[in-house]
Amino acid sequence: MQLTLDRASAFAAMPLAHLRQEYPNHIMHTLNSADHVQSPRAMHPVFYGCYDWHSAVHGYWLLLRCARLYPALPEQAQIAAIFDEHFTPQLMRQETAYFEVSGRAPFERPYGFGWLLALAQELALAPHPHAPQWLAAMQPLIAEIRSRLLDYLSKLTYPIRVGTHYNTAFALALSLDYARAADDTELEDVITQAAQRYYDKDTDYPAHYEPGGDEYLSATLTEALLMSKVLDDTAFQTWFELFLPQLDQVQQLMQPAEVSDRTDPKIAHLDGLNLSRAWCMKQITRKLAPQHRLHQPLEAAVQRHLAASLAHVVGSHYSGGHWLATFALLALED
């Protein structure tokens, strides 16, 4: 269960098929008048495919990541073509304009914010000769999302701890990586201060209540992932021991979730949960001392979670197929 060229190729084929697929589409759209009744592509000329806006965003992220990790990827030309087609100044201005309409402040907040910044980070790393122009075209949207995230954190008094799109910690973890890669010290400082404000005092977290029936994130593990990025190794280990003092005994967290119906869009989230848990556990383990008692239990849990869901990614029903490859890539990457 490792990331290979063949597996990256199979993952990349999924968003390549779906990023131009406009329907079915799940729209989260505020209508201020009849004029705002529009098709997904009319509203989002770049991110109209993959069922919903954020899945389109991280579909593009996946393509760039696979292309960067594997220069011999057979889909390199197709990936460049889809970016050339969509990442233009005109289309990105239309994407940005959508956010500027009154009443749309909560749109894709914070999950889509985090993925948009992660996409910007990956674009900055992309070796393709057209990547600088793709990134330049995207700058107005990046600036808009960055501004919205700063504003959001200035008024978010309490973190949102659900295991779905509104989870605060997951979006902040992605955004923090972007801020550091972009040398954006203002954004980095705001995120680290928010993380400590929200989570620094958390102890004996009730992880045994997980999972929820439609979750694709672990509220417990995404919080720990974020704090592993905010705190140095020693401080994190101290915090983690207080946060989850008996982690190895919490079977609801250490054992993968059961997925009863992979054609159901909500229940299919649980495959994503297993994959995102594996990703979080791998990242957390790296912050623990080599002799830490949880190394072996966490490493074993990673393998169980991968075994439960990895085989259901490629070729999956569209309910999961439009997004699961992204989380599989996160889970497998070293």
N, C-alpha and C positions, 0 to 999 in steps of 0.2 A: 504494500500500500504506500507507494511513493509517487512523486510527481516525475513523469518521464516525458520525452518528446511526444510519444504516441498519445499519452493521456492529455497533454496540453493541447494537442491538435484536436482531439475529440471534444475537449471543453470549448475551444475557440469556435468550432463549427456550430455550436449552439447559439450564441449571440449573433454570429454571422447570418444564421437563418432567421432569427427572430427580430433583429433590430430594424428591419424593413417591414415587419409584419404588424400592421396597424390594429388588426382585430383578431381575437377579442381584446377589449381594452377596459381597464378599470380606471375611471376618471375620478380624481378628487378635485372638483372644480366649483368655484364660487361664481354664481351667475348674478350680475348686477342689472342685466337687462336682457331682452330677447336677442340682442346682437351678440351676446356671449354664448349662444348655443352654437357650438362649432365642433368639428371633428377633431380627434386627437392630433392629427398631423397639422391642421390649421393652427391649433394652439401651441404645439410643440414640434416645430419642423425638424429638430434634431433628435429629441428624446421622445418619439411617438411610438416606438415599437416595444417589444418585450413586455406587453401587458400593462405596464405602468411606468411612470416617469423615472422613479429611482432605479428600477430594474434595467431600464435602458442605459442610465448613467453608469451603473456598475457593469453592464455588459460591455460598454466601451473600455472601461477600466480593465476588465479581464483580457480583452483583445490586446491591449498595449502591454500588459504584464506578461502574457504568454509570448508575444513577439519579442520582448526584451530578453526574457529568460532563455529563449530558444531561437537563435538566429536562423537555424535550419527549418523552422516551422513551415510546413507546406502552405499555410494560409497567409503568408506574409503579404503577397500581392493583393489578396482580397481585403485584408485589414487596411492596407494603405488606401485602397479604393473607397472603402466605406467612410474613412475619415476625410478623404478629399471631397467626397460628395456632401458630407454633412457639416464638417467643421469649417464653415466659411463665415466671414464677418457678417454678412446679411442675415444668415439663419441664426447665428448666435445673438444678434441684436434682437431678433424676434423672441428668442427664448428669454432674454433678459427683460424685454418689455412685458412679458406675461406677469412677472413678479411685481411690476410697478403699478398694477391696477389695484384700486382701493379694495380692501377686504381680503386680500390674498396673503397677508402676513404669515398665517400658519401653514401655507402650502409647503409640503415636504419638509417640515420642521420637526425634528432635527435630522432625521435619517437621511433624507436626500441631500441636506447640507453637507453632512459628513462625506457622503459618497462623491459629491461634486468636487469637494476639495481633494479627496483621494485621487480622483481622476486627474485633476490639475497637477498633483504631485507626480503621477505616473507619466503624464505628458512631458513634464520637464526632464524626465529621465530617458524618454524614448530616443533611440538612436536613429530613427528614420530621418532622412534629410528634410522631409516636409513637416516634421513635428514642431519646429519653432513657429511655423505659420499657423498650424492648428492651435497651438497654445496662445498665440497672439490673438486669434479670432475669438478665443474663449475668455479673454481678459475681462470684458465688461460683466460677464456672468459671474466670474470668480469674485470680482470686486463686490458685486451685489450680494452674493451669498456670504462672503466674509463679513460685510456690514450687518447683514441680518443676524448672523450668528452672534456677533458682539452685542447687538441690541437685545437679542433673546436672553443671553446670559446675564445681562444687566438687570433683568426683571424676573428671571426664573428663581423664585424664592426656594422652591423645593425640587429635588431631582425627581424624574419620572422613572420608576423602577420596573415597568412592565417588560415583557420579553418580546415586544413587537416594535413597530416603527418609531414609537415615541420615546423609546429608551434613551435616556440622557447619556449614560456612560459610553455606549457604543459609538454614538456620533462624536463625542468628545475625543475618544481614542483615535479615530480616523483623522479628525481635525487637528489634533495635537501633532500627529506625524507630519501632516502637511505643513503646519506652522514652523516646525523645526527644519524641515527640508527647504522651505522657502526663506528661512532666516527672518521670519516674521515674529519678532520678539514681543510685540504688543499682543498679538493673538495668542502666542504661547503663554504669556504671563496671565492673561485673562482666563484661559482654559485651566491652567494648573491651579490658580487661585480658586476657581469654581469647583474643581474636583476636590480640593481639600476642604472647601466649605461644605460640600454636599456629603462627602464620604469619610472624612478623616476620623470621625468619632464612631463609626459603625463597628459594632462588636457582636459576636455570636449571631451572625446573620441567619435568618430562618430558611435556609436552603432546602429544608425538607418539604417546603410547600411547592417546590418545582417538580415537574413542569406544568405549566398551564396548557390547556388543550390545543391552542393554536399558536404557540410560541415558536419562534425560530432563533431566539436569543435567550441565554441564561442571564437573568438579572444579576445573579450572584457572581458568575464568572466574568461577565463584561465589566462589572464594577472592579473586580480584582485586576483584570487586564489593564484598565485605565490607571489604577493606582500603581501598578508595576511600571508604568511609563512615567508617572509623576514623581515617585519616591526613589531614592537610591536603594541599592540592594539591601543594605542593612535595615534601613527604615521600613522598606516594604516587607521584609521577612517578619519584623516585629508586628507591623500592622496586620499582616495576613494571618498570623497565629491568633490574634485577637478576633479577627473577622470570621474565621472558620476554624475554631479550635479543634473540631472533631470531623474534619472534612472526609477522611477515609471511611467514616461510619455512616455518612449520608448517602444511602443507596439510591435515593431519588435523583441525586446529582451524579453519582459515579457510574450508574448504569444507564445505557442509552434508552431514549424514549421509544415506545412502540408506535408504529405508524399503521393505522388500520385501513386507510383508504387514500392511496396516492393520487387519485383523480379529484379529490376534494381540495380546493385551493387553500383552505385553512388548515385542514388536518395534514396536508403535505408540508406545511411549515415545520413539522416535527423532524423531517429529514434534515432540514436546515439547522434545526436546533442541535442535532447530533454532530453535524459538521462544525458548527460554530463553537460548540463546547470543546471539540478536539483542538481547534485552533487556539482557543483561550488557554486550555490546559497546557499546551506545548509552550506558549509564551510565558505563562506563569512559572512553569517548572524551571525555565532558564534563569529566573530571578532568585531562585532558592539556592541555598548553599549546596554543593555537590553531595554532602552527607545527609541532607535533610530527609527526615523520615517519610515525607510525602512523594519523593521522587518516583519510587517504584509504583505506588498506588496510582499516581497521576499518569505515568507512562502506560500502565496497563489499561487505564480508563480511556486514554486516547485511542488505543488500538480497538477497544470494544466499540467505541462510538464510530470510528471509521468503518469497521466491519459491518455495522448495522445499516449504514446509509450510503456509503460510497458507490456501491454497485448499482444503486438506483438513480444515479445522476444522469449519465449518458443514456439517451433513449427514453427518458422519462416522459410521462404525460405533461402536457403544456402547463398544468398547474404548478409543477415544480421545474419543468424544463426551461422556463423563461428566466430562471434566476439561480438555480441550485449550483450550477458550475462555478459561480463566483465563490460560494462558501466552500466548495470542494477544493478550489485552488488555495484558499486561505488555509484550510486544514492540512493540506499536503505540503505546502511550501516549507522549506527549511531556511 
